Amino acid sequence: MRNPPAPDIPDSRVMYDVPLAPLVTWGVGGVARIMFVPRTENELSSVISWVHSNGTDFFVLGGGSNVLISDAAFEIPVINTARMSAIAVRQSGDTVYMDCLAGTPMKEALSLSLENGWSGLERAAGIPGTVGGAVAGNAGSKTGFIGASVERVVTLEPDGSRAEWSGRDIEWGYRSCPLFDGGKRIAQSVTFRTERSSGDKVARLAAETMRERKSQPVSARTAGCVFKNPSGNSAGKLLDESGCKGISMGGARVSEFHANFIENHSGSARDILSLALLCRKKVLEKFGTYLDFEVKTAGVWEVCPDAGE
Ligand SMILES: Cc1cc2nc3c(=O)[nH]c(=O)nc-3n(C[C@H](O)[C@H](O)[C@H](O)COP(=O)(O)OP(=O)(O)OC[C@H]3O[C@@H](n4cnc5c(N)ncnc54)[C@H](O)[C@@H]3O)c2cc1C
């Protein structure tokens, strides 16, 4: 496909044939034929208007820590939010609102709240990626979900218009936010609501969340948990008891530490997906439980990401 004419934003923020592998934590994926890297809300708005006027779909890439991108070239435009990073703070009594552009690393929002003793984001301790990615997937831990601290989300709608959503009105699900189902809408900014607390208490809660990670392979190339926990059960436990730990396909291997993590050791996206599908099959055969993906698959696949076997 030849590159379509890009919108009127500086060329340095419109890139062609960009390898995606360095931009995702699994380190796999083909090239993006066209990638937009907006820095401001206005630039993002121009990109969305262009996408809309060209009638094309798009894919939003945040920190790339929860996506499996196929090895084939990515033909639809990729919007990379990496440069849309800024935090503004407003206070009202003991409530502190943090207005974050969507590409702000969650780590930065968390650090600012920890430094100041603002409570609310501790449940995101140790979660890589951006504010937009965290909200799109309602990221969380055993101690809670990020959606509980969202005051407001500003989105750009499929027709390019701007919309505001109250966090309290959103029906947050387990690792899901219905606003972003279908990938047609993009989060432009998010306001977190935190409360003044004691620095020690906030640090203690964040440390508790971090302790949960001891069983995770944090130094390997992974994308966090591959599958969601089925109701009342642990995907990691089912995978472990189905004999998945340590099995490999090409350069992809199920972690010896945690069976719900797949490590990439110089493998391809195909290796990772094939291994994930094999693991899902093993669990289905042994327990009759079908595991849903927590990671998002994107791109063009020879094997179907949603295949049950
Ligand atoms: C070592 C490790 C540990 C992890 N631990 C956890 C954990 O404890 N809990 C947890 O929930 N997750 C965990 N994850 C997964 C991941 O870090 C989170 O899901 C994270 O919130 C994803 O954010 P991201 O910016 O990387 O999103 P990406 O991976 O870039 O994107 C994920 C999805 O969100 C969409 N998206 C991203 N930005 C936007 C936007 N601005 N608007 C609309 N859609 C958008 C993308 O299109 C994609 O569908 C872990 C990952 C790793 C590698």
The ligand as a Gaussian input file, in Angstrom:
#p B3LYP/6-31G(d) Opt

LIG

0 1
 C        5.765000      -6.850000      33.408000
 C        4.322000      -6.438000      33.189000
 C        3.451000      -6.430000      34.255000
 C        2.110000      -6.059000      34.072000
 N        1.276000      -6.051000      35.146000
 C        0.000000      -5.664000      34.984000
 C       -0.895000      -5.623000      36.103000
 O       -0.533000      -5.917000      37.235000
 N       -2.169000      -5.229000      35.902000
 C       -2.624000      -4.877000      34.667000
 O       -3.804000      -4.531000      34.545000
 N       -1.803000      -4.917000      33.588000
 C       -0.521000      -5.294000      33.710000
 N        0.312000      -5.341000      32.626000
 C       -0.230000      -5.056000      31.285000
 C       -0.091000      -3.583000      30.843000
 O        1.040000      -2.977000      31.417000
 C       -1.322000      -2.759000      31.202000
 O       -2.465000      -3.330000      30.633000
 C       -1.167000      -1.307000      30.738000
 O       -2.157000      -0.537000      31.347000
 C       -1.245000      -1.139000      29.212000
 O       -0.941000       0.200000      28.916000
 P       -0.166000       0.572000      27.563000
 O       -0.063000       2.044000      27.484000
 O        1.093000      -0.184000      27.456000
 O       -1.222000       0.059000      26.483000
 P       -0.930000      -0.619000      25.065000
 O       -0.344000      -1.960000      25.288000
 O       -0.184000       0.303000      24.181000
 O       -2.407000      -0.770000      24.532000
 C       -3.314000      -1.649000      25.170000
 C       -4.712000      -1.412000      24.582000
 O       -5.158000      -0.121000      24.981000
 C       -5.472000       0.664000      23.832000
 N       -5.067000       2.053000      24.106000
 C       -3.860000       2.496000      24.535000
 N       -3.877000       3.825000      24.687000
 C       -5.133000       4.239000      24.357000
 C       -5.771000       5.496000      24.271000
 N       -5.137000       6.656000      24.558000
 N       -7.075000       5.540000      23.880000
 C       -7.750000       4.389000      23.554000
 N       -7.191000       3.168000      23.603000
 C       -5.898000       3.097000      23.984000
 C       -4.671000       0.042000      22.691000
 O       -5.245000       0.332000      21.423000
 C       -4.733000      -1.425000      23.056000
 O       -5.959000      -1.986000      22.619000
 C        1.650000      -5.701000      32.789000
 C        2.549000      -5.705000      31.709000
 C        3.886000      -6.069000      31.896000
 C        4.825000      -6.049000      30.725000

